Amino acid sequence: MHSSQSLSATADTSLSMTVIDLVAEADDADPLDLDPLYDVIDPDMLDSLPDADGFSGLEFVYQGYIVSVTDGNDGVEVTLAETGVSVDGSTGDLADTEFST
């Protein structure tokens, strides 16, 4: 899969749970089977971002995905893009993968 998936965070769901749910859906896995999110980022800090003054965006790698959290017009949006590196650290074919900043 070389496409990305995105989801807008809602007031009913914390930002950290939105990330976990989106990754679990992308991997067709149970959220409880994923590595703990706190191994890569502080979930409390992540949950506080929508209320932080000056927040515009953040990226981190989780479960083999680049997770982008951005402050958009309709609230905070979470987007996943594959890193090209599997969870076990091995690399795949990166020849047709493009990333832009």
Phi and psi in radians as a Rosetta constraint file:
Dihedral C 1 N 2 CA 2 C 2 CIRCULARHARMONIC -1.990 0.35
Dihedral N 2 CA 2 C 2 N 3 CIRCULARHARMONIC 0.240 0.35
Dihedral C 2 N 3 CA 3 C 3 CIRCULARHARMONIC -1.671 0.35
Dihedral N 3 CA 3 C 3 N 4 CIRCULARHARMONIC 2.986 0.35
Dihedral C 3 N 4 CA 4 C 4 CIRCULARHARMONIC -1.996 0.35
Dihedral N 4 CA 4 C 4 N 5 CIRCULARHARMONIC 2.787 0.35
Dihedral C 4 N 5 CA 5 C 5 CIRCULARHARMONIC -2.136 0.35
Dihedral N 5 CA 5 C 5 N 6 CIRCULARHARMONIC 2.567 0.35
Dihedral C 5 N 6 CA 6 C 6 CIRCULARHARMONIC -2.459 0.35
Dihedral N 6 CA 6 C 6 N 7 CIRCULARHARMONIC 2.784 0.35
Dihedral C 6 N 7 CA 7 C 7 CIRCULARHARMONIC -2.683 0.35
Dihedral N 7 CA 7 C 7 N 8 CIRCULARHARMONIC 2.430 0.35
Dihedral C 7 N 8 CA 8 C 8 CIRCULARHARMONIC -1.566 0.35
Dihedral N 8 CA 8 C 8 N 9 CIRCULARHARMONIC 2.354 0.35
Dihedral C 8 N 9 CA 9 C 9 CIRCULARHARMONIC -1.289 0.35
Dihedral N 9 CA 9 C 9 N 10 CIRCULARHARMONIC 2.498 0.35
Dihedral C 9 N 10 CA 10 C 10 CIRCULARHARMONIC -2.000 0.35
Dihedral N 10 CA 10 C 10 N 11 CIRCULARHARMONIC 2.926 0.35
Dihedral C 10 N 11 CA 11 C 11 CIRCULARHARMONIC -1.162 0.35
Dihedral N 11 CA 11 C 11 N 12 CIRCULARHARMONIC -0.393 0.35
Dihedral C 11 N 12 CA 12 C 12 CIRCULARHARMONIC -1.377 0.35
Dihedral N 12 CA 12 C 12 N 13 CIRCULARHARMONIC -0.367 0.35
Dihedral C 12 N 13 CA 13 C 13 CIRCULARHARMONIC -2.191 0.35
Dihedral N 13 CA 13 C 13 N 14 CIRCULARHARMONIC 2.340 0.35
Dihedral C 13 N 14 CA 14 C 14 CIRCULARHARMONIC -1.164 0.35
Dihedral N 14 CA 14 C 14 N 15 CIRCULARHARMONIC 2.734 0.35
Dihedral C 14 N 15 CA 15 C 15 CIRCULARHARMONIC -1.098 0.35
Dihedral N 15 CA 15 C 15 N 16 CIRCULARHARMONIC -0.676 0.35
Dihedral C 15 N 16 CA 16 C 16 CIRCULARHARMONIC -1.125 0.35
Dihedral N 16 CA 16 C 16 N 17 CIRCULARHARMONIC -0.702 0.35
Dihedral C 16 N 17 CA 17 C 17 CIRCULARHARMONIC -1.212 0.35
Dihedral N 17 CA 17 C 17 N 18 CIRCULARHARMONIC -0.568 0.35
Dihedral C 17 N 18 CA 18 C 18 CIRCULARHARMONIC -1.090 0.35
Dihedral N 18 CA 18 C 18 N 19 CIRCULARHARMONIC -0.757 0.35
Dihedral C 18 N 19 CA 19 C 19 CIRCULARHARMONIC -1.075 0.35
Dihedral N 19 CA 19 C 19 N 20 CIRCULARHARMONIC -0.861 0.35
Dihedral C 19 N 20 CA 20 C 20 CIRCULARHARMONIC -1.055 0.35
Dihedral N 20 CA 20 C 20 N 21 CIRCULARHARMONIC -0.806 0.35
Dihedral C 20 N 21 CA 21 C 21 CIRCULARHARMONIC -1.103 0.35
Dihedral N 21 CA 21 C 21 N 22 CIRCULARHARMONIC -0.697 0.35
Dihedral C 21 N 22 CA 22 C 22 CIRCULARHARMONIC -1.191 0.35
Dihedral N 22 CA 22 C 22 N 23 CIRCULARHARMONIC -0.724 0.35
Dihedral C 22 N 23 CA 23 C 23 CIRCULARHARMONIC -1.165 0.35
Dihedral N 23 CA 23 C 23 N 24 CIRCULARHARMONIC -0.742 0.35
Dihedral C 23 N 24 CA 24 C 24 CIRCULARHARMONIC -1.066 0.35
Dihedral N 24 CA 24 C 24 N 25 CIRCULARHARMONIC -0.733 0.35
Dihedral C 24 N 25 CA 25 C 25 CIRCULARHARMONIC -1.125 0.35
Dihedral N 25 CA 25 C 25 N 26 CIRCULARHARMONIC -0.740 0.35
Dihedral C 25 N 26 CA 26 C 26 CIRCULARHARMONIC -1.124 0.35
Dihedral N 26 CA 26 C 26 N 27 CIRCULARHARMONIC -0.611 0.35
Dihedral C 26 N 27 CA 27 C 27 CIRCULARHARMONIC -1.600 0.35
Dihedral N 27 CA 27 C 27 N 28 CIRCULARHARMONIC -0.022 0.35
Dihedral C 27 N 28 CA 28 C 28 CIRCULARHARMONIC 0.908 0.35
Dihedral N 28 CA 28 C 28 N 29 CIRCULARHARMONIC 0.880 0.35
Dihedral C 28 N 29 CA 29 C 29 CIRCULARHARMONIC -2.245 0.35
Dihedral N 29 CA 29 C 29 N 30 CIRCULARHARMONIC 2.833 0.35
Dihedral C 29 N 30 CA 30 C 30 CIRCULARHARMONIC -1.331 0.35
Dihedral N 30 CA 30 C 30 N 31 CIRCULARHARMONIC 2.326 0.35
Dihedral C 30 N 31 CA 31 C 31 CIRCULARHARMONIC -0.946 0.35
Dihedral N 31 CA 31 C 31 N 32 CIRCULARHARMONIC -0.525 0.35
Dihedral C 31 N 32 CA 32 C 32 CIRCULARHARMONIC -1.252 0.35
Dihedral N 32 CA 32 C 32 N 33 CIRCULARHARMONIC -0.284 0.35
Dihedral C 32 N 33 CA 33 C 33 CIRCULARHARMONIC -1.517 0.35
Dihedral N 33 CA 33 C 33 N 34 CIRCULARHARMONIC -0.144 0.35
Dihedral C 33 N 34 CA 34 C 34 CIRCULARHARMONIC -1.364 0.35
Dihedral N 34 CA 34 C 34 N 35 CIRCULARHARMONIC 2.755 0.35
Dihedral C 34 N 35 CA 35 C 35 CIRCULARHARMONIC -1.087 0.35
Dihedral N 35 CA 35 C 35 N 36 CIRCULARHARMONIC 2.598 0.35
Dihedral C 35 N 36 CA 36 C 36 CIRCULARHARMONIC -1.040 0.35
Dihedral N 36 CA 36 C 36 N 37 CIRCULARHARMONIC 2.347 0.35
Dihedral C 36 N 37 CA 37 C 37 CIRCULARHARMONIC -1.084 0.35
Dihedral N 37 CA 37 C 37 N 38 CIRCULARHARMONIC -0.599 0.35
Dihedral C 37 N 38 CA 38 C 38 CIRCULARHARMONIC -1.147 0.35
Dihedral N 38 CA 38 C 38 N 39 CIRCULARHARMONIC -0.173 0.35
Dihedral C 38 N 39 CA 39 C 39 CIRCULARHARMONIC -1.240 0.35
Dihedral N 39 CA 39 C 39 N 40 CIRCULARHARMONIC -0.355 0.35
Dihedral C 39 N 40 CA 40 C 40 CIRCULARHARMONIC -2.082 0.35
Dihedral N 40 CA 40 C 40 N 41 CIRCULARHARMONIC -0.435 0.35
Dihedral C 40 N 41 CA 41 C 41 CIRCULARHARMONIC -2.733 0.35
Dihedral N 41 CA 41 C 41 N 42 CIRCULARHARMONIC 2.598 0.35
Dihedral C 41 N 42 CA 42 C 42 CIRCULARHARMONIC -1.285 0.35
Dihedral N 42 CA 42 C 42 N 43 CIRCULARHARMONIC 1.970 0.35
Dihedral C 42 N 43 CA 43 C 43 CIRCULARHARMONIC -1.051 0.35
Dihedral N 43 CA 43 C 43 N 44 CIRCULARHARMONIC -0.607 0.35
Dihedral C 43 N 44 CA 44 C 44 CIRCULARHARMONIC -1.139 0.35
Dihedral N 44 CA 44 C 44 N 45 CIRCULARHARMONIC -0.709 0.35
Dihedral C 44 N 45 CA 45 C 45 CIRCULARHARMONIC -1.121 0.35
Dihedral N 45 CA 45 C 45 N 46 CIRCULARHARMONIC -0.763 0.35
Dihedral C 45 N 46 CA 46 C 46 CIRCULARHARMONIC -1.038 0.35
Dihedral N 46 CA 46 C 46 N 47 CIRCULARHARMONIC -0.769 0.35
Dihedral C 46 N 47 CA 47 C 47 CIRCULARHARMONIC -1.147 0.35
Dihedral N 47 CA 47 C 47 N 48 CIRCULARHARMONIC -0.437 0.35
Dihedral C 47 N 48 CA 48 C 48 CIRCULARHARMONIC -1.462 0.35
Dihedral N 48 CA 48 C 48 N 49 CIRCULARHARMONIC -0.220 0.35
Dihedral C 48 N 49 CA 49 C 49 CIRCULARHARMONIC -1.014 0.35
Dihedral N 49 CA 49 C 49 N 50 CIRCULARHARMONIC -0.744 0.35
Dihedral C 49 N 50 CA 50 C 50 CIRCULARHARMONIC -1.033 0.35
Dihedral N 50 CA 50 C 50 N 51 CIRCULARHARMONIC -0.446 0.35
Dihedral C 50 N 51 CA 51 C 51 CIRCULARHARMONIC -1.679 0.35
Dihedral N 51 CA 51 C 51 N 52 CIRCULARHARMONIC -0.054 0.35
Dihedral C 51 N 52 CA 52 C 52 CIRCULARHARMONIC -1.347 0.35
Dihedral N 52 CA 52 C 52 N 53 CIRCULARHARMONIC 2.320 0.35
Dihedral C 52 N 53 CA 53 C 53 CIRCULARHARMONIC -1.144 0.35
Dihedral N 53 CA 53 C 53 N 54 CIRCULARHARMONIC 2.323 0.35
Dihedral C 53 N 54 CA 54 C 54 CIRCULARHARMONIC 1.416 0.35
Dihedral N 54 CA 54 C 54 N 55 CIRCULARHARMONIC 0.061 0.35
Dihedral C 54 N 55 CA 55 C 55 CIRCULARHARMONIC -1.185 0.35
Dihedral N 55 CA 55 C 55 N 56 CIRCULARHARMONIC 2.273 0.35
Dihedral C 55 N 56 CA 56 C 56 CIRCULARHARMONIC -2.213 0.35
Dihedral N 56 CA 56 C 56 N 57 CIRCULARHARMONIC -0.531 0.35
Dihedral C 56 N 57 CA 57 C 57 CIRCULARHARMONIC 3.127 0.35
Dihedral N 57 CA 57 C 57 N 58 CIRCULARHARMONIC 2.847 0.35
Dihedral C 57 N 58 CA 58 C 58 CIRCULARHARMONIC -2.733 0.35
Dihedral N 58 CA 58 C 58 N 59 CIRCULARHARMONIC 2.499 0.35
Dihedral C 58 N 59 CA 59 C 59 CIRCULARHARMONIC -2.259 0.35
Dihedral N 59 CA 59 C 59 N 60 CIRCULARHARMONIC 2.482 0.35
Dihedral C 59 N 60 CA 60 C 60 CIRCULARHARMONIC -2.668 0.35
Dihedral N 60 CA 60 C 60 N 61 CIRCULARHARMONIC 2.861 0.35
Dihedral C 60 N 61 CA 61 C 61 CIRCULARHARMONIC -1.813 0.35
Dihedral N 61 CA 61 C 61 N 62 CIRCULARHARMONIC 2.282 0.35
Dihedral C 61 N 62 CA 62 C 62 CIRCULARHARMONIC -2.563 0.35
Dihedral N 62 CA 62 C 62 N 63 CIRCULARHARMONIC 2.198 0.35
Dihedral C 62 N 63 CA 63 C 63 CIRCULARHARMONIC 0.997 0.35
Dihedral N 63 CA 63 C 63 N 64 CIRCULARHARMONIC 0.558 0.35
Dihedral C 63 N 64 CA 64 C 64 CIRCULARHARMONIC 1.485 0.35
Dihedral N 64 CA 64 C 64 N 65 CIRCULARHARMONIC 0.199 0.35
Dihedral C 64 N 65 CA 65 C 65 CIRCULARHARMONIC -2.128 0.35
Dihedral N 65 CA 65 C 65 N 66 CIRCULARHARMONIC 2.575 0.35
Dihedral C 65 N 66 CA 66 C 66 CIRCULARHARMONIC -1.515 0.35
Dihedral N 66 CA 66 C 66 N 67 CIRCULARHARMONIC 2.041 0.35
Dihedral C 66 N 67 CA 67 C 67 CIRCULARHARMONIC -1.701 0.35
Dihedral N 67 CA 67 C 67 N 68 CIRCULARHARMONIC 2.082 0.35
Dihedral C 67 N 68 CA 68 C 68 CIRCULARHARMONIC -1.900 0.35
Dihedral N 68 CA 68 C 68 N 69 CIRCULARHARMONIC 2.205 0.35
Dihedral C 68 N 69 CA 69 C 69 CIRCULARHARMONIC -2.009 0.35
Dihedral N 69 CA 69 C 69 N 70 CIRCULARHARMONIC 2.037 0.35
Dihedral C 69 N 70 CA 70 C 70 CIRCULARHARMONIC -2.247 0.35
Dihedral N 70 CA 70 C 70 N 71 CIRCULARHARMONIC 2.607 0.35
Dihedral C 70 N 71 CA 71 C 71 CIRCULARHARMONIC -1.575 0.35
Dihedral N 71 CA 71 C 71 N 72 CIRCULARHARMONIC 1.853 0.35
Dihedral C 71 N 72 CA 72 C 72 CIRCULARHARMONIC -1.838 0.35
Dihedral N 72 CA 72 C 72 N 73 CIRCULARHARMONIC -3.057 0.35
Dihedral C 72 N 73 CA 73 C 73 CIRCULARHARMONIC -1.127 0.35
Dihedral N 73 CA 73 C 73 N 74 CIRCULARHARMONIC -0.564 0.35
Dihedral C 73 N 74 CA 74 C 74 CIRCULARHARMONIC -1.818 0.35
Dihedral N 74 CA 74 C 74 N 75 CIRCULARHARMONIC 0.446 0.35
Dihedral C 74 N 75 CA 75 C 75 CIRCULARHARMONIC 1.877 0.35
Dihedral N 75 CA 75 C 75 N 76 CIRCULARHARMONIC -2.869 0.35
Dihedral C 75 N 76 CA 76 C 76 CIRCULARHARMONIC -1.450 0.35
Dihedral N 76 CA 76 C 76 N 77 CIRCULARHARMONIC 2.301 0.35
Dihedral C 76 N 77 CA 77 C 77 CIRCULARHARMONIC -2.015 0.35
Dihedral N 77 CA 77 C 77 N 78 CIRCULARHARMONIC 2.387 0.35
Dihedral C 77 N 78 CA 78 C 78 CIRCULARHARMONIC -1.933 0.35
Dihedral N 78 CA 78 C 78 N 79 CIRCULARHARMONIC 2.221 0.35
Dihedral C 78 N 79 CA 79 C 79 CIRCULARHARMONIC -2.201 0.35
Dihedral N 79 CA 79 C 79 N 80 CIRCULARHARMONIC 2.397 0.35
Dihedral C 79 N 80 CA 80 C 80 CIRCULARHARMONIC -1.909 0.35
Dihedral N 80 CA 80 C 80 N 81 CIRCULARHARMONIC 2.456 0.35
Dihedral C 80 N 81 CA 81 C 81 CIRCULARHARMONIC -2.441 0.35
Dihedral N 81 CA 81 C 81 N 82 CIRCULARHARMONIC 2.458 0.35
Dihedral C 81 N 82 CA 82 C 82 CIRCULARHARMONIC -1.174 0.35
Dihedral N 82 CA 82 C 82 N 83 CIRCULARHARMONIC 2.503 0.35
Dihedral C 82 N 83 CA 83 C 83 CIRCULARHARMONIC -1.500 0.35
Dihedral N 83 CA 83 C 83 N 84 CIRCULARHARMONIC -0.365 0.35
Dihedral C 83 N 84 CA 84 C 84 CIRCULARHARMONIC 1.505 0.35
Dihedral N 84 CA 84 C 84 N 85 CIRCULARHARMONIC -0.001 0.35
Dihedral C 84 N 85 CA 85 C 85 CIRCULARHARMONIC -2.065 0.35
Dihedral N 85 CA 85 C 85 N 86 CIRCULARHARMONIC 2.240 0.35
Dihedral C 85 N 86 CA 86 C 86 CIRCULARHARMONIC -1.294 0.35
Dihedral N 86 CA 86 C 86 N 87 CIRCULARHARMONIC 2.916 0.35
Dihedral C 86 N 87 CA 87 C 87 CIRCULARHARMONIC -1.024 0.35
Dihedral N 87 CA 87 C 87 N 88 CIRCULARHARMONIC -0.543 0.35
Dihedral C 87 N 88 CA 88 C 88 CIRCULARHARMONIC -1.419 0.35
Dihedral N 88 CA 88 C 88 N 89 CIRCULARHARMONIC 0.015 0.35
Dihedral C 88 N 89 CA 89 C 89 CIRCULARHARMONIC 1.654 0.35
Dihedral N 89 CA 89 C 89 N 90 CIRCULARHARMONIC -0.105 0.35
Dihedral C 89 N 90 CA 90 C 90 CIRCULARHARMONIC -1.363 0.35
Dihedral N 90 CA 90 C 90 N 91 CIRCULARHARMONIC 2.637 0.35
Dihedral C 90 N 91 CA 91 C 91 CIRCULARHARMONIC -1.694 0.35
Dihedral N 91 CA 91 C 91 N 92 CIRCULARHARMONIC 2.601 0.35
Dihedral C 91 N 92 CA 92 C 92 CIRCULARHARMONIC -1.789 0.35
Dihedral N 92 CA 92 C 92 N 93 CIRCULARHARMONIC -2.862 0.35
Dihedral C 92 N 93 CA 93 C 93 CIRCULARHARMONIC -1.369 0.35
Dihedral N 93 CA 93 C 93 N 94 CIRCULARHARMONIC 1.940 0.35
Dihedral C 93 N 94 CA 94 C 94 CIRCULARHARMONIC -1.711 0.35
Dihedral N 94 CA 94 C 94 N 95 CIRCULARHARMONIC 0.058 0.35
Dihedral C 94 N 95 CA 95 C 95 CIRCULARHARMONIC -1.050 0.35
Dihedral N 95 CA 95 C 95 N 96 CIRCULARHARMONIC -0.598 0.35
Dihedral C 95 N 96 CA 96 C 96 CIRCULARHARMONIC -1.867 0.35
Dihedral N 96 CA 96 C 96 N 97 CIRCULARHARMONIC 0.338 0.35
Dihedral C 96 N 97 CA 97 C 97 CIRCULARHARMONIC -1.764 0.35
Dihedral N 97 CA 97 C 97 N 98 CIRCULARHARMONIC 2.276 0.35
Dihedral C 97 N 98 CA 98 C 98 CIRCULARHARMONIC -2.143 0.35
Dihedral N 98 CA 98 C 98 N 99 CIRCULARHARMONIC 2.463 0.35
Dihedral C 98 N 99 CA 99 C 99 CIRCULARHARMONIC -2.226 0.35
Dihedral N 99 CA 99 C 99 N 100 CIRCULARHARMONIC 2.427 0.35
Dihedral C 99 N 100 CA 100 C 100 CIRCULARHARMONIC -2.183 0.35
Dihedral N 100 CA 100 C 100 N 101 CIRCULARHARMONIC 2.714 0.35
